[in-house]
């Protein structure tokens, strides 16, 4: 009797089988599960960072997908299929197993497959025929490559080519890997452009520290540093006002600057600003949400009275300045007068120094304000970034006519864009703000947008049900 050696299984496949078994995947599963309905799919597509680069990816892979029986698939980081392309015969076969828009292809949903396994390992993978856990996929082979966002260093999606063949051409794996690298290069170009805009606007903050600080993006990339050798490295950014240890061993305090952080290193004296930098944009205003409004001036926090916060907000909105009459009108309405404004300006100067100039009233330094950053991000179409920074309404206790108008306009813009273009994550972030917590339309929208199995669905359903029943 001849004893045959067991069939060798490649290590990536055996490891994937183990993960699939631990997830409880049934080999008899007939198709991938549906995760998104039509509206949810449209939201997920619109909010995905690969959406602007879809024409490039389609052009790159169109030939292999159109002229053969191959199907091109692009997913998000969770394995939800967002886009597919291929000839009719391939699409019909794919529809039968749920390899189409809106279905979930993570390993815990259908077991070993080119999409889910590539997302699980973070590297290009190919899966042939019987290497799939699900029996229904044994007539398929696929090759997938994850796409990593250079800003956050996290996987944001996967490019896959699949076909009803026992084995893909070896070049297919190289093709999807090249497409993924090209997508990452496009994302990196976008990141570098954002970085340059941030440096141009925020470097005076860093220069004012004389080498004792760093500029860091929200995900923790060091944009600029007063100390050589730190740029490009990453840190774990704490909450605003929190501390962390820098790569060179110093301790730093994190100060929010809209889309970025200024990390102010402690234990080293700040050098005085160089000539010509004293008038740099070193004033930062935090005026959104229910917390006390405050300013950071050269890194020193000053809590603001409501009236002083209103004045600074109005002057930030009007960089060319406001006459006394106009400022009084914006603050008090028709009953205001310049004589009422002058004492407040005097007290503001006593607190913050000579930052408010006269004739007309204006800020002598450029200003970074959280509500202005949110406006700018909305103008640029960065809904996720705007919602992330929108901690609540602008000076919610203010009755100043011009502040009320700006507050209402900004609230409407944030809400509308979060609902129309934000996607699940942006909507969830909006729902954590004070206005979003009681926004029934936003919560009901979240119920449809969040995929099945998302742990946030329970919170959304509970909050929505309480609002519908009239409970606070």
Secondary structure, DSSP 8 states (H G I E B T S, - for coil): ----------HHHHHHHHHHHHTT--TT--S-EE---HHHHHHHHHH-TTGGGHHHHHHHHHHHHHSSS-EEEEEETT-BEEEEEE-HHHHHHHHHTT-STTEE--HHHHSS-HHHHHHHHTS-EEEEGGGSSSGGGTT-EEEEEEEE-TTT-SEEEEEEEEESSSS--HHHHHHHHHHHHHHHHHHHHHHHHHHHHHHHHHHHHHHTTTTSEEEEETT-BEEEESSTT-TT-B----STT-EEE-TTS-EEEEEEETTEEEEEESSS------TT-TTSS-EEEE-BSSS--EEEETTEEEE--HHHHHHHHHHHH-TT-B-HHHHHHHHHGGG--HHHHHHHHHHHHHHH-TTEETTTBEESS-EEEHHHHHHHHHHHT-HHHHHHH--S-BTTT---HHHHHHHHHHHHHHHHHHHHH-HHHHHHHHHTSHHHHT-HHHHHHHHHHS-TT-THHHHHHHHHHHHHHT--
